[in-house]
Structure formats: C-alpha cells, structure tokens
Amino acid sequence: MGGESTTRTAPRSGGTGTAASGGRLGQRLSGVAVALGLVLFLGGFGWAALSYRPYTVPTSSMTPTIDAGNRVLAQRVDGDEVRRGDVVVFRDNSWVTGSDVVKRVVAVGGDTVSCCTDGKLTVNGKQIEEPYLPKGSLAENQNFATVTVPKGRLFLLGDERQGSLDSTAHLTDAAKGTVARTAVIARVDAVVFPWKGGLKRPTGFEALGALSQPGPLATIELLSVVGAVLVLGGGAYGPIAKRAGRSRARAARAEAAGVR
C-alpha cells in the first residue's frame, strides 16, 4: 500500500513543477507586453503632440465640415506643403487681429479663380465639384470677378459660403483677398469633438494637381490602441494566472480525495 501511495503522489509533484516553470515564462512575456505597450502608447501620444495642434473653431463658416464649437486636430505644416482643397489654420492680421482663422484653400499661386459657372466654382477654367458644401447651397452667394492668385499666396473660402468672411470679403484689399502661404500654421486633419473623424479628401481638385496626403493621425491611433491592449493584456496576466492556478489546485485536491 505504501508503494502505491508513493507512485500516485510523484506525478502530482512533477506536474506542479511544470506549472511553476510555465508561470515564470508567462510572467516574463507579460512584462515584455506591458513594456512594449507603454512604449507604443506613450510614443503615439508623443508623436501626436509633436505633429498636431488642437483648435476650437468658434464660428459656423466651415459648416457642415466643421461646426461652431467643434474641436479639431491640425497637423503642423509649412505653407509650402499646402495644396488645393486643404482646410488650413492661418493667421493674418488684415483679416482678424490676433486670432487664428480656419478656411479651405481653393486656389494657389498662379491660379485663376472665379464664380460661378453653372453654379460651380471655377479654377483655371475647370468647374470644381464640392460635395462638402451644405446641401442645396450655391458655390458662392454672389458672383465675383476673376482673380489671379499671386505667387506665394492662397485664395480661401469657407464651406458655408453664405455667411463666411473669406477671401471674397477682402477682394478690395491690396492682395485681392489672398493670404500668404507663410501665414499658414497647420492643416486640419480631423474633427475630434464631437467625433467626426478625418476630413474627406477634396477630390474635386484632383484634375488641377496632386492633393495633400493624409497626416499620420491614423497611424498614431493604431499605435495607441495596440499599446493600450498590450498594457491591459500584460497587466491582466498575473491575476488570471493566479486564479487559474487556484482552480487547478482545487481540482488536484478533489482528484486526490477521489483516489483515496
């Protein structure tokens, strides 16, 4: 009988040793997951802080793309990177003193812009499809004479053309309503509060030249989400492993009792 008892207890002891070894490996892997997750999560936030600036848009001049009070993320860019169709943040004291302005670029240096041809904005003789305008609205609330945009400058309009104080409100200025590229400080990438996501690409301008590529916001979001999952998963390993170990121990004790 004594021999029989020794034979039965030996495998149980060996199984416990194997479980402990597996637990140590799991702990190492969970530690790596947490460390990697923190790097990705914090790296994503750091990248966002270096690449983007948050703004609150105070007026409805960009409705429905951006409503009054919406919070946006705008990628820091140089004016030379701006393309037709971009929604940009700029500062021009001849428009508004000491305040940032958000408008859409519809023409760049060398372009000729006019309105309207069959109710549509015309740039370099091409009618521009503008699906971001409010449904049923005109491309401009009044016709304006053809403007040739000087080199190094931009012509900008609000998406809510009926009430936007944009380039058309400054046509009598010396610069004919245009703004210097150097006045641009950022390009709007997404509306984040309330959440609307990334701005749609202004494909109506593709026939005139290349459009700007989306910023790194989607990649930053992915890094942050993956990092958070790794941190939570790695942190949860310990409690889950302990609970599983207790369950196995209870099952082993119940088995041993049954053998007796």
Secondary structure as UniProt FT lines:
FT   HELIX           2..51
FT   STRAND          52..56
FT   TURN            61..65
FT   TURN            68..69
FT   STRAND          71..76
FT   HELIX           79..81
FT   TURN            84..85
FT   STRAND          87..90
FT   TURN            93..95
FT   TURN            97..98
FT   STRAND          101..108
FT   TURN            109..110
FT   STRAND          112..117
FT   TURN            118..119
FT   STRAND          120..123
FT   TURN            124..125
FT   STRAND          126..127
FT   TURN            131..132
FT   TURN            135..136
FT   STRAND          144..148
FT   TURN            151..152
FT   STRAND          153..157
FT   TURN            161..163
FT   HELIX           167..170
FT   TURN            171..172
FT   TURN            174..177
FT   STRAND          179..180
FT   HELIX           181..183
FT   STRAND          184..193
FT   STRAND          195..198
FT   HELIX           203..208
FT   HELIX           217..259
//
